[in-house]
Amino acid sequence: MEAPEIAPKESPRRRWALGALAATALGAGVGASWWRNRPKPDAAPAGLWARQWVSPQGPSIAMQSFQGRPLLVNFWATWCPPCIEELPLIETFYQQNKANGWQVLGLAVDKLERVQSFLKATPLSFAIGMAGLEGTELSRELGNMTGSLPFTVVLASDGQIAQRKLGRIVQQDLDQWRGLR
């Protein structure tokens, strides 16, 4: 019969060293994971500022002209009841805040004739661009995964996406966004 093998006794110093090594490895792994997945500024999609939109009145609207100041971009359509309900609220927001540098761009995911008729009945003073189906794709690039309307994005002065809202805007949204820069 063979004698059972007895494991050598670990010294407290060795146990402490192994524990410290394990903690260091764990810390390095957690740190590397955080660095890789750290919160990054939510940048606007590449090429956003190079886009141009035809306005219902004819001239082009260059996205580049909106850079450097806060911008509320609202995707809407004449056939969308919540879109139509929120437009007067957005108009009031624009009128009250344009002197403070705020800009508003309404991107109509609609047909030109319908938008022109709507604007005759309900004039809006902020910029309106005809986005058509390209607007649906842009809204997805900005975070609207379903492509639903209405959809609003707030871009801060630095061009970073500060807020997104899918669905009808309410006054509380605008009050909260007003403080963004």
C-alpha positions as CSV (number, residue, x, y, z in Angstrom):
1,M,0.0,0.0,0.0
2,E,1.3,3.4,-1.0
3,A,1.3,6.3,1.3
4,P,-1.0,9.2,0.4
5,E,0.7,12.2,-1.1
6,I,0.6,15.2,1.1
7,A,0.4,18.6,-0.5
8,P,3.0,21.1,0.6
9,K,1.7,23.7,3.0
10,E,1.3,27.1,1.4
11,S,2.8,30.0,3.2
12,P,0.7,33.0,4.0
13,R,3.1,35.2,1.9
14,R,2.6,32.9,-1.1
15,R,-1.2,33.0,-0.7
16,W,-1.1,36.8,-0.4
17,A,1.1,37.1,-3.5
18,L,-1.3,34.8,-5.5
19,G,-4.3,36.8,-4.4
20,A,-2.6,40.1,-5.3
21,L,-1.7,38.7,-8.7
22,A,-5.3,37.5,-9.3
23,A,-6.7,40.9,-8.2
24,T,-4.3,42.7,-10.5
25,A,-5.3,40.5,-13.5
26,L,-9.0,41.0,-12.7
27,G,-8.5,44.8,-12.4
28,A,-6.6,44.9,-15.7
29,G,-9.4,42.9,-17.4
30,V,-12.1,45.1,-16.0
31,G,-10.1,48.2,-17.0
32,A,-9.5,47.0,-20.5
33,S,-13.2,46.1,-20.9
34,W,-14.3,49.6,-19.6
35,W,-11.8,51.3,-22.0
36,R,-13.1,49.3,-25.0
37,N,-16.8,49.9,-24.0
38,R,-16.5,53.3,-22.3
39,P,-19.2,55.9,-23.1
40,K,-18.3,57.8,-26.2
41,P,-19.8,61.0,-27.4
42,D,-22.8,60.2,-29.6
43,A,-21.6,61.7,-32.8
44,A,-23.8,62.6,-35.7
45,P,-23.5,60.2,-38.7
46,A,-20.7,60.7,-41.1
47,G,-21.8,63.0,-44.0
48,L,-24.7,64.6,-42.1
49,W,-23.2,68.1,-42.4
50,A,-22.6,67.6,-46.2
51,R,-26.3,66.9,-47.0
52,Q,-28.6,69.3,-48.7
53,W,-32.4,69.4,-48.8
54,V,-34.7,71.1,-51.2
55,S,-37.2,73.3,-49.4
56,P,-40.9,73.3,-50.4
57,Q,-40.3,76.9,-51.7
58,G,-37.5,75.7,-54.0
59,P,-34.0,76.8,-52.7
60,S,-31.7,74.3,-51.1
61,I,-31.0,74.1,-47.4
62,A,-27.4,73.1,-46.6
63,M,-27.0,71.1,-43.4
64,Q,-23.6,72.8,-43.1
65,S,-25.4,76.1,-42.4
66,F,-26.7,74.7,-39.1
67,Q,-23.3,73.8,-37.7
68,G,-22.0,75.5,-34.5
69,R,-25.3,76.2,-32.8
70,P,-27.9,73.9,-31.2
71,L,-30.2,72.3,-33.7
72,L,-33.6,70.5,-33.3
73,V,-34.2,68.2,-36.2
74,N,-37.8,67.0,-36.5
75,F,-38.8,64.2,-39.0
76,W,-42.5,64.6,-39.9
77,A,-45.2,64.0,-42.5
78,T,-48.5,65.5,-43.4
79,W,-50.2,62.1,-43.0
80,C,-48.9,61.6,-39.5
81,P,-51.4,63.0,-36.9
82,P,-48.9,63.2,-34.0
83,C,-46.5,65.1,-36.3
84,I,-49.1,67.7,-37.2
85,E,-50.1,68.0,-33.5
86,E,-46.5,68.8,-32.4
87,L,-45.6,71.3,-35.2
88,P,-47.2,74.3,-33.5
89,L,-45.3,73.5,-30.3
90,I,-42.0,73.3,-32.3
91,E,-42.9,76.6,-34.0
92,T,-43.4,78.3,-30.6
93,F,-40.1,76.8,-29.3
94,Y,-38.3,78.2,-32.4
95,Q,-39.8,81.6,-32.0
96,Q,-39.0,81.8,-28.3
97,N,-35.4,80.5,-28.7
98,K,-34.0,81.6,-32.0
99,A,-32.5,84.7,-30.4
100,N,-30.6,82.4,-28.1
101,G,-29.0,80.6,-31.0
102,W,-31.5,77.7,-31.4
103,Q,-32.2,76.4,-34.9
104,V,-35.0,74.1,-36.0
105,L,-35.1,72.0,-39.2
106,G,-38.2,70.1,-40.1
107,L,-37.5,67.2,-42.5
108,A,-40.7,66.2,-44.3
109,V,-40.8,62.5,-45.2
110,D,-43.6,63.2,-47.6
111,K,-44.5,64.4,-51.1
112,L,-43.7,68.0,-52.2
113,E,-47.3,68.9,-53.1
114,R,-48.7,67.7,-49.8
115,V,-46.1,69.7,-47.8
116,Q,-46.7,72.8,-49.9
117,S,-50.5,72.6,-49.3
118,F,-50.0,72.0,-45.6
119,L,-47.6,75.0,-45.3
120,K,-50.1,77.3,-47.0
121,A,-52.7,76.4,-44.4
122,T,-50.2,76.2,-41.5
123,P,-47.2,78.4,-42.1
124,L,-44.0,77.6,-40.2
125,S,-41.1,80.0,-39.9
126,F,-38.4,77.4,-39.3
127,A,-36.5,75.7,-42.1
128,I,-38.3,72.8,-43.8
129,G,-36.5,70.4,-46.0
130,M,-38.0,67.7,-48.3
131,A,-36.4,64.5,-47.1
132,G,-38.6,61.9,-48.8
133,L,-37.4,58.3,-48.3
134,E,-33.9,59.5,-47.8
135,G,-35.2,61.0,-44.5
136,T,-36.3,57.6,-43.3
137,E,-32.8,56.3,-43.8
138,L,-31.2,59.4,-42.1
139,S,-33.6,59.0,-39.1
140,R,-32.4,55.4,-38.7
141,E,-28.8,56.6,-38.8
142,L,-29.6,59.1,-36.1
143,G,-31.1,56.3,-33.9
144,N,-34.7,55.7,-35.0
145,M,-34.4,52.0,-35.6
146,T,-38.1,51.6,-36.5
147,G,-38.3,54.5,-38.9
148,S,-41.4,55.7,-37.2
149,L,-42.7,59.2,-37.1
150,P,-42.5,61.7,-35.5
151,F,-38.8,61.5,-34.6
152,T,-36.8,64.3,-33.2
153,V,-33.0,64.7,-32.6
154,V,-31.3,67.5,-30.8
155,L,-27.7,68.2,-31.9
156,A,-25.6,70.3,-29.5
157,S,-23.4,73.1,-30.7
158,D,-20.5,70.7,-31.1
159,G,-22.5,68.5,-33.5
160,Q,-23.0,65.7,-30.9
161,I,-26.4,64.1,-30.5
162,A,-27.7,65.4,-27.2
163,Q,-31.2,64.0,-27.2
164,R,-33.5,61.7,-29.3
165,K,-37.3,61.3,-29.0
166,L,-39.5,58.9,-30.9
167,G,-43.1,60.0,-30.8
168,R,-44.9,63.3,-30.2
169,I,-43.0,66.0,-28.4
170,V,-44.5,67.6,-25.3
171,Q,-43.7,70.9,-23.7
172,Q,-41.6,69.2,-21.0
173,D,-39.3,67.8,-23.7
174,L,-38.7,71.2,-25.1
175,D,-38.2,72.8,-21.7
176,Q,-35.6,70.1,-20.9
177,W,-33.8,70.6,-24.2
178,R,-33.7,74.4,-24.1
179,G,-30.8,74.2,-21.6
180,L,-28.7,72.1,-23.9
181,R,-25.9,73.8,-25.8
